[in-house]
Amino acid sequence: MLSDMPHLRLVTDEPVTEPSDVDATDDRPRLSLRLLMAASGRCSCDDCLRAFRAGDKSAGIVSVTAPRQRITAVR
C-alpha cells in the first residue's frame, strides 16, 4: 500500500526526542498507518490494523457485493 505512495512515510512507534534523530534528507510528510488505511478505503479498526501489521495484506478491505435479487411475489 505504501509502495504506491513513495511521497509519504509511516510514523513509527518510536518517539522522536532530538532533532538529530530525524533524517534531514527525508522531508516527506509523516503519516500513520491507521490514517493511510482509512484514506485508501480500508477499515482502520484496531483488529484490522493489527492484522495488516502482522502481514495480512487483505486486512481491512471492505467487500461490497450486490444483493441477490429475490422473488418477492409470484404471479
Residue, then its C-alpha position, 0 to 999 in steps of 0.5 A: m500500500l505504501s509502495d504506491m505512495p513513495h511521497l509519504r512515510l509511516v510514523t513509527d512507534e518510536p518517539v522522536t526526542e532530538p532533532s538529530d534523530v530525524d533524517a534531514t534528507d527525508d522531508r516527506p510528510r509523516l503519516s500513520l498507518r491507521l490514517l493511510m488505511a482509512a484514506s485508501g478505503r480500508c477499515s482502520c479498526d484496531d483488529c484490522l490494523r493489527a492484522f495488516r501489521a502482522g502481514d495480512k495484506s487483505a486486512g481491512i478491505v471492505s467487500v461490497t457485493a450486490p444483493r441477490q435479487r429475490i422473488t418477492a411475489v409470484r404471479 
